Amino acid sequence: MISDALSIARKEFTDTITSKRLWLIVGVLLLFSVASTYSTIFQTITAFQQAGRPVASVFSAIATTMAYMAPLLGIALAFDAVSGERERGTLRILLSRPIYREDVINGKIISALTVISLATTISSLAAVSISILLHNVAVTIDDIARICLFIVFSIVLSFAYYAFSLFISTLSNKSSHSLIISIGIWIFFAFILSVISSLIVTAVLGPPPMRSFQAFNMFRRQPGNFTPSSMFPQEYLDYMRKEAEISSMIQAFSINYHYTQITSLLFGYATRPIEFGQGGRTLVSIPTVISTRLIDIVILIVFPIIFLFASYMVFTRRQEK
Amino acid sequence: MKMDLAIETENLVRIYGKGDSGIKALDGISIKIPKASTYGLFGPNGSGKTTLISILVGLLLPTSGSAKVLGFDVVKDSVEIRRRVGLLPEGFGFYDNMTALENLVFLATLDKIPLDQRNRRALEALETVGLKDRANDKVSTFSRGMKQRLGIAQALLKDPELLIFDEPTVGIDPEGAAEFRNLVKRMNREGKTILMSTHLLYEVGMVCTHAAVIRGGRLLVQGGVEELYQSVREAKGYRYELRVKPSGEMLLQEIKSISGVIEIRQSENGVTVLSKKEIWGELLTLVSKPQFKDAVESLKPIEPSWDEIYRFYQEGG
């Protein structure tokens, strides 16, 4: 019954917003968002302003922070959601009430979605406010639409990790196991997969052409340099294209990669050296972002749905003695 | 006459796991628990008590067999059962960051107790278990015994007609256990049916009107406590303890001649008389005779201990 799920959600929400764990993560998220905004404004905004996109520059920095922090928020809310109740014995008390098992998991999901939405929105709005206050950055309707989409995708990313961690938590009897597995997956997707990808690229393509590599490094030392890619030797560009293809194939397994693909196009920031060489990305229209990144968006949305469904099935079918 | 039953199970089987490696936790349990009884479910750890209780409140599904609680089927109507049954599960816990009252009010919400009654009912339950003074203290500050009492309070919240306590006195001190037994007796007098699982033999004898002994998932015996005593008495003999003065030698000779008496032996507390049949009436008549009146200091029947009852049925009854 929805009223039972809401009663559980209300209690969960109160527990969560009074927990030190949540405030630690939200605090770090806010700190990084504010720090990113501040440093972006004073370091690179002139170049971006010249390119006519100051808000995009601020959010390109925040998107990088969010790509790391949003998953942690999801994991923090989910890793002990069910296993913790099992460990403390509170699940037995809950399930002895005249409620359905799905009410318990529904209540937890409703609460988590609310907390994730609030934390993500507050962090993003804090960044916008600082931009406006410190640098009189003009926010256009298009910027607001992009920020709204960014918030939605960030919520989905966080929720994807929530769903995964919840699934592990429903399977596990120990929260410590659930936490280790969830953090392990986050580390794999956020860090290790890119290292594996580089190793595979090097193994397949060999090292980059040295002369071209030195030329690229010289180019990188000039901030705001949007020199066209034609400045680079063809040999180097071919290498980087192949590298991007192989790397994308490998990193497509990571949910973080799909999020970065969407947000980088949304705010027009480069995610690969080849794109620096192409003068960064131009800010394309929102419909173009959606149509170009449709597969990434679908994957980002389907991932949490699969794990929520799996959690739901495991929890409702599992029998607690 | 058909007995009014609170719980009735028919050949309940529960197997954990699948195939040959499956463990049979319940092996054809058929019990009948009369309404308004205090029913002790006795058995050693791992005998299947918790599995049986979990099936009765719909937390576990039986592998086969059927069970009805207050007339509701445990598979089809488990929510209706939990609406009417107060359960104290084994190994339960509370939300430590909340106060005792907040915990109970939250659980009262899930019990569908109307909003305007939740606080009152929670306070009443806390008062019943002697925790009203600690209503606004966080559960994290509670001792194990206090948490156990809070567990009993949550089971009482909805004023259920059937209470199921799984190992209710584990972790509480002897004084707390005695208070709990008094509470059980009081609730039983109020007409509530109580099913109580325990591995402590003496608890069954102290509070229960009915009992069942299970071991290895099998029901060894069940019935009224008096019936269980009687079965053991009939099989092992009736025992009486007699204290006689040195002048009572003649009396002992007379007792020996009563039909059914098997043996008279010296014991720590005097003389134990063992008889094949009930001779209480004959003994009373004998000791009230003028010639023996002054020779007797005391006379009482000895009930079989629960330990004896358990061993008796474990050995096949």
Interface residues (C-beta under 8 A of the other chain):
Chain A: D4 S7 I8 K11 D15 T18 R88 G89 T90 R92 I93 L94 L95 S96 R97 P98 I99 Y100 Q319 E320 K321
Chain B: T50 T51 S54 V57 L59 L60 L61 V79 E80 R82 R83 L87 P89 E90 G91 F92 G93 F94 Y95 D96 N97 F106 L107 T109 L110 D111 K112 G151 Q154
